[in-house]
Each structure stands twice: as structure tokens, then as C-alpha cells.
Amino acid sequence: MPMRDLLPMMSRATGQPTPTRPLPYALLYLVGAVNELHHTVTKTPVLLRHATVRVLRREEERSRYRASRSQAERGVRYRPIMETLMDTVAD
């Protein structure tokens, strides 16, 4: 499931607004670099790493998983994603 499909569902589960427009990768790279520099100086947690942006960009359209094989061969049953998100937010 691509992030653009997951974000609206996460918004419904959390009650938080969904981002309205994508950020350019150049800006994300800059934010990652500034976050890492900020961490080096202040020792606060890094919110977004430069490496994370690289992975997000590289895997954007490649991370597609299908449950059909595990369902057919193993009889696995998956919960609906919305139910899972609601339970995650509740914890």
C-alpha cells in the first residue's frame, strides 16, 4: 500500500489532518541534514534522517506486497488495515 493511500487512513484513525501536498525531495533532504546537525549539537532525537529520505525515495514505488499467496497457501487471514490502525492509535 503506497503512503499516499495510507495517510488518509491514518488521518481518520488519529483525527489529525492529512498533509495536503507532497514536499519536494530536495526539501526533505535539507530537513534531514538540518535535523542531523541539530542532533549533533543538542543531542535531541532526530526526527528525519537524510538516509531515511534516500530510502523513501528509492522504495517509493517498489514496496508492494500482496497477501494473496499467504492467504491461498497458508490460510492466513489478515485484519482490515483500518481496524489495525485504530487499535494502534488506541494503545
PyRosetta script that sets phi, psi and omega in degrees:
from pyrosetta import init, pose_from_sequence

init()
pose = pose_from_sequence("MPMRDLLPMMSRATGQPTPTRPLPYALLYLVGAVNELHHTVTKTPVLLRHATVRVLRREEERSRYRASRSQAERGVRYRPIMETLMDTVAD")
pose.set_psi(1, 121.4)
pose.set_omega(1, 179.2)
pose.set_phi(2, -69.2)
pose.set_psi(2, 154.0)
pose.set_omega(2, -177.9)
pose.set_phi(3, -58.3)
pose.set_psi(3, -34.4)
pose.set_omega(3, -179.2)
pose.set_phi(4, -66.1)
pose.set_psi(4, -22.6)
pose.set_omega(4, 174.6)
pose.set_phi(5, -87.4)
pose.set_psi(5, -32.0)
pose.set_omega(5, -177.4)
pose.set_phi(6, -76.2)
pose.set_psi(6, -36.8)
pose.set_omega(6, -176.4)
pose.set_phi(7, -57.3)
pose.set_psi(7, -45.7)
pose.set_omega(7, 177.9)
pose.set_phi(8, -61.8)
pose.set_psi(8, -34.4)
pose.set_omega(8, 177.8)
pose.set_phi(9, -68.3)
pose.set_psi(9, -40.0)
pose.set_omega(9, 177.3)
pose.set_phi(10, -64.7)
pose.set_psi(10, -36.2)
pose.set_omega(10, 178.0)
pose.set_phi(11, -62.6)
pose.set_psi(11, -44.1)
pose.set_omega(11, 178.6)
pose.set_phi(12, -64.2)
pose.set_psi(12, -39.1)
pose.set_omega(12, -177.9)
pose.set_phi(13, -69.8)
pose.set_psi(13, -36.8)
pose.set_omega(13, -175.4)
pose.set_phi(14, -96.1)
pose.set_psi(14, -19.9)
pose.set_omega(14, -174.9)
pose.set_phi(15, 79.2)
pose.set_psi(15, 7.8)
pose.set_omega(15, 178.7)
pose.set_phi(16, -93.2)
pose.set_psi(16, 148.4)
pose.set_omega(16, -179.1)
pose.set_phi(17, -68.3)
pose.set_psi(17, 148.5)
pose.set_omega(17, 176.7)
pose.set_phi(18, -83.4)
pose.set_psi(18, 139.6)
pose.set_omega(18, 174.5)
pose.set_phi(19, -55.2)
pose.set_psi(19, 140.2)
pose.set_omega(19, -174.4)
pose.set_phi(20, -91.8)
pose.set_psi(20, -18.7)
pose.set_omega(20, 179.5)
pose.set_phi(21, -149.1)
pose.set_psi(21, 149.0)
pose.set_omega(21, 179.8)
pose.set_phi(22, -72.9)
pose.set_psi(22, 148.5)
pose.set_omega(22, 175.8)
pose.set_phi(23, -92.6)
pose.set_psi(23, 141.4)
pose.set_omega(23, 178.5)
pose.set_phi(24, -65.4)
pose.set_psi(24, 146.1)
pose.set_omega(24, -179.1)
pose.set_phi(25, -60.5)
pose.set_psi(25, -34.1)
pose.set_omega(25, 178.8)
pose.set_phi(26, -58.6)
pose.set_psi(26, -40.9)
pose.set_omega(26, 178.7)
pose.set_phi(27, -68.2)
pose.set_psi(27, -41.0)
pose.set_omega(27, 178.7)
pose.set_phi(28, -63.2)
pose.set_psi(28, -41.0)
pose.set_omega(28, 176.3)
pose.set_phi(29, -60.1)
pose.set_psi(29, -42.9)
pose.set_omega(29, 179.6)
pose.set_phi(30, -63.6)
pose.set_psi(30, -45.6)
pose.set_omega(30, 178.8)
pose.set_phi(31, -60.8)
pose.set_psi(31, -42.3)
pose.set_omega(31, 178.1)
pose.set_phi(32, -61.2)
pose.set_psi(32, -44.6)
pose.set_omega(32, -179.9)
pose.set_phi(33, -64.8)
pose.set_psi(33, -42.9)
pose.set_omega(33, 179.6)
pose.set_phi(34, -65.5)
pose.set_psi(34, -39.9)
pose.set_omega(34, 177.6)
pose.set_phi(35, -60.9)
pose.set_psi(35, -43.3)
pose.set_omega(35, 179.8)
pose.set_phi(36, -66.4)
pose.set_psi(36, -39.7)
pose.set_omega(36, 176.9)
pose.set_phi(37, -64.3)
pose.set_psi(37, -43.3)
pose.set_omega(37, 177.4)
pose.set_phi(38, -59.1)
pose.set_psi(38, -42.5)
pose.set_omega(38, 178.3)
pose.set_phi(39, -62.3)
pose.set_psi(39, -41.7)
pose.set_omega(39, -179.8)
pose.set_phi(40, -60.3)
pose.set_psi(40, -39.0)
pose.set_omega(40, -177.7)
pose.set_phi(41, -80.4)
pose.set_psi(41, -44.3)
pose.set_omega(41, -170.9)
pose.set_phi(42, -104.5)
pose.set_psi(42, -12.2)
pose.set_omega(42, -176.9)
pose.set_phi(43, 63.5)
pose.set_psi(43, 22.0)
pose.set_omega(43, 174.5)
pose.set_phi(44, -83.3)
pose.set_psi(44, 158.7)
pose.set_omega(44, -178.9)
pose.set_phi(45, -61.5)
pose.set_psi(45, 146.5)
pose.set_omega(45, 177.1)
pose.set_phi(46, -84.1)
pose.set_psi(46, 126.2)
pose.set_omega(46, 179.9)
pose.set_phi(47, -85.1)
pose.set_psi(47, -33.9)
pose.set_omega(47, 179.5)
pose.set_phi(48, -147.7)
pose.set_psi(48, 121.2)
pose.set_omega(48, 179.8)
pose.set_phi(49, -94.8)
pose.set_psi(49, 151.8)
pose.set_omega(49, 176.1)
pose.set_phi(50, -57.2)
pose.set_psi(50, -42.0)
pose.set_omega(50, -179.5)
pose.set_phi(51, -64.0)
pose.set_psi(51, -34.4)
pose.set_omega(51, 178.4)
pose.set_phi(52, -64.5)
pose.set_psi(52, -40.7)
pose.set_omega(52, 178.1)
pose.set_phi(53, -63.5)
pose.set_psi(53, -41.7)
pose.set_omega(53, 178.2)
pose.set_phi(54, -59.1)
pose.set_psi(54, -45.5)
pose.set_omega(54, -179.9)
pose.set_phi(55, -65.2)
pose.set_psi(55, -44.6)
pose.set_omega(55, 178.9)
pose.set_phi(56, -57.3)
pose.set_psi(56, -42.6)
pose.set_omega(56, -178.7)
pose.set_phi(57, -68.6)
pose.set_psi(57, -43.4)
pose.set_omega(57, -177.4)
pose.set_phi(58, -68.1)
pose.set_psi(58, -37.0)
pose.set_omega(58, -173.9)
pose.set_phi(59, -97.3)
pose.set_psi(59, 2.5)
pose.set_omega(59, -172.7)
pose.set_phi(60, -48.0)
pose.set_psi(60, -50.4)
pose.set_omega(60, -177.7)
pose.set_phi(61, -106.3)
pose.set_psi(61, 2.5)
pose.set_omega(61, -176.3)
pose.set_phi(62, -96.0)
pose.set_psi(62, -21.5)
pose.set_omega(62, -174.9)
pose.set_phi(63, -86.5)
pose.set_psi(63, 78.2)
pose.set_omega(63, 178.3)
pose.set_phi(64, -121.2)
pose.set_psi(64, 122.4)
pose.set_omega(64, -179.3)
pose.set_phi(65, -120.8)
pose.set_psi(65, 142.7)
pose.set_omega(65, 177.4)
pose.set_phi(66, -119.5)
pose.set_psi(66, 135.5)
pose.set_omega(66, -179.1)
pose.set_phi(67, -89.2)
pose.set_psi(67, -6.6)
pose.set_omega(67, -171.5)
pose.set_phi(68, -59.2)
pose.set_psi(68, -38.9)
pose.set_omega(68, -178.1)
pose.set_phi(69, -67.9)
pose.set_psi(69, -46.8)
pose.set_omega(69, 179.8)
pose.set_phi(70, -65.8)
pose.set_psi(70, -32.3)
pose.set_omega(70, 177.6)
pose.set_phi(71, -69.6)
pose.set_psi(71, -42.9)
pose.set_omega(71, -177.5)
pose.set_phi(72, -72.8)
pose.set_psi(72, -46.1)
pose.set_omega(72, -173.7)
pose.set_phi(73, -84.0)
pose.set_psi(73, -31.6)
pose.set_omega(73, -174.5)
pose.set_phi(74, -114.4)
pose.set_psi(74, -8.0)
pose.set_omega(74, -179.2)
pose.set_phi(75, 71.3)
pose.set_psi(75, 22.9)
pose.set_omega(75, 179.9)
pose.set_phi(76, -69.0)
pose.set_psi(76, 139.3)
pose.set_omega(76, 176.3)
pose.set_phi(77, -120.3)
pose.set_psi(77, 126.9)
pose.set_omega(77, -179.1)
pose.set_phi(78, -103.5)
pose.set_psi(78, 145.1)
pose.set_omega(78, 175.7)
pose.set_phi(79, -75.5)
pose.set_psi(79, 155.5)
pose.set_omega(79, 173.9)
pose.set_phi(80, -61.4)
pose.set_psi(80, 142.7)
pose.set_omega(80, -176.3)
pose.set_phi(81, -60.3)
pose.set_psi(81, -37.2)
pose.set_omega(81, -179.2)
pose.set_phi(82, -64.0)
pose.set_psi(82, -40.3)
pose.set_omega(82, 177.6)
pose.set_phi(83, -62.8)
pose.set_psi(83, -42.2)
pose.set_omega(83, 178.4)
pose.set_phi(84, -63.8)
pose.set_psi(84, -44.3)
pose.set_omega(84, 178.3)
pose.set_phi(85, -62.7)
pose.set_psi(85, -42.2)
pose.set_omega(85, 179.7)
pose.set_phi(86, -63.0)
pose.set_psi(86, -41.4)
pose.set_omega(86, 177.5)
pose.set_phi(87, -65.7)
pose.set_psi(87, -37.8)
pose.set_omega(87, 179.3)
pose.set_phi(88, -65.8)
pose.set_psi(88, -42.6)
pose.set_omega(88, 179.7)
pose.set_phi(89, -66.9)
pose.set_psi(89, -35.4)
pose.set_omega(89, -178.1)
pose.set_phi(90, -67.6)
pose.set_psi(90, -27.1)
pose.set_omega(90, -177.7)
pose.set_phi(91, -78.4)
pose.dump_pdb("model.pdb")
